[in-house]
């Protein structure tokens, strides 16, 4: 859940986003490769994600609530993980770097107003 407030013009807007559910994920182009020096590179291209949620907002003048859908497309991710090789304990994986970019975001809100 996400809750917070933002100041706009004449007053504050309080918001709450709840019951967030990922309803679709598409990964048309994904690859994993080993890097010299014990690392792993993950590349995801042109992915998309759809999320459904409940939302409500409240200002000094009105309040509204409803359901919403967010569709994010043209998502590109490059992540590099390090996998230190030592025999002192269980294998560990840590995120060394991560770059993301998204092209389009479509937000649809259905409410009482």
C-alpha positions in Angstrom: 0.0 0.0 0.0 1.1 3.6 -0.7 -0.2 6.5 1.5 0.9 10.1 1.5 0.1 13.7 0.8 1.1 16.3 -1.7 0.7 20.1 -1.5 -1.0 21.5 -4.6 -2.1 25.2 -4.9 -4.5 26.0 -2.2 -4.1 22.9 0.0 -3.0 19.3 0.6 -4.1 16.2 -1.3 -4.1 13.1 0.8 -4.0 9.8 -1.1 -4.0 6.1 -0.5 -3.4 3.3 -3.0 -4.2 -0.2 -1.7 -4.7 -3.7 -2.9 -2.0 -3.4 -5.5 -2.0 -6.5 -7.7 0.2 -7.3 -10.7 -2.2 -8.8 -13.2 0.1 -9.2 -16.3 3.8 -9.3 -17.1 5.3 -9.8 -20.5 9.0 -10.4 -21.1 9.3 -10.8 -24.9 13.1 -10.4 -24.8 15.1 -11.5 -21.8 18.6 -12.9 -21.5 21.1 -14.0 -18.8 24.8 -14.2 -19.4 27.8 -15.0 -17.3 30.4 -12.3 -16.9 34.1 -13.0 -16.3 35.0 -12.5 -12.7 32.0 -14.3 -11.3 29.1 -12.1 -12.2 25.7 -12.5 -13.9 24.1 -10.0 -16.4 20.4 -9.9 -16.8 18.9 -7.9 -19.8 15.2 -7.5 -20.3 13.9 -5.6 -23.4 10.5 -4.3 -24.4 8.7 -5.7 -21.3 5.3 -4.6 -20.1 3.5 -4.7 -16.8 -0.2 -4.2 -15.8 -1.2 -3.4 -12.2 -4.7 -3.1 -10.7 -5.4 -1.2 -7.5 -7.8 0.6 -5.3 -7.3 4.4 -4.8 -8.8 7.2 -2.8 -8.0 10.9 -2.5 -9.1 13.6 -0.1 -8.8 17.4 -0.2 -10.4 20.1 1.8 -13.0 20.5 -1.0 -13.8 16.9 -2.1 -13.0 13.2 -1.8 -13.2 10.4 -4.3 -12.2 6.7 -4.5 -12.4 3.9 -7.0 -10.4 1.3 -8.9 -7.5 1.9 -11.2 -5.3 0.2 -13.8 -1.7 1.2 -14.7 -0.1 -0.3 -17.8 3.7 0.3 -18.2 5.2 -0.7 -21.6 8.5 -0.4 -23.4 10.4 -1.3 -20.2 14.1 -2.0 -20.5 16.2 -3.4 -17.6 19.9 -4.2 -17.3 21.1 -5.6 -14.0 24.5 -6.9 -13.0 24.8 -9.3 -10.0 28.0 -10.3 -8.3 28.5 -13.8 -7.1 31.6 -13.9 -5.0 33.3 -17.3 -5.1 34.6 -18.3 -1.7 34.3 -21.5 0.2 33.7 -19.8 3.5 29.9 -20.2 3.5 26.8 -20.3 1.5 26.7 -18.6 -1.9 25.6 -15.0 -1.9 24.3 -12.8 -4.7 24.3 -9.1 -4.6 23.0 -6.5 -7.0 26.0 -4.5 -8.3 24.2 -2.2 -10.8 20.7 -1.7 -12.3 19.5 0.6 -15.1 15.9 0.8 -16.1 13.9 2.9 -18.6 10.2 2.9 -19.5 8.6 4.3 -22.6 4.8 4.6 -22.0 2.7 4.7 -18.9 -1.1 4.5 -19.2 -3.2 5.3 -16.1 -6.9 4.7 -15.9 -8.9 5.7 -12.8 -12.5 4.9 -12.3 -14.2 6.7 -9.4 -17.5 8.1 -8.2 -16.9 11.5 -9.6 
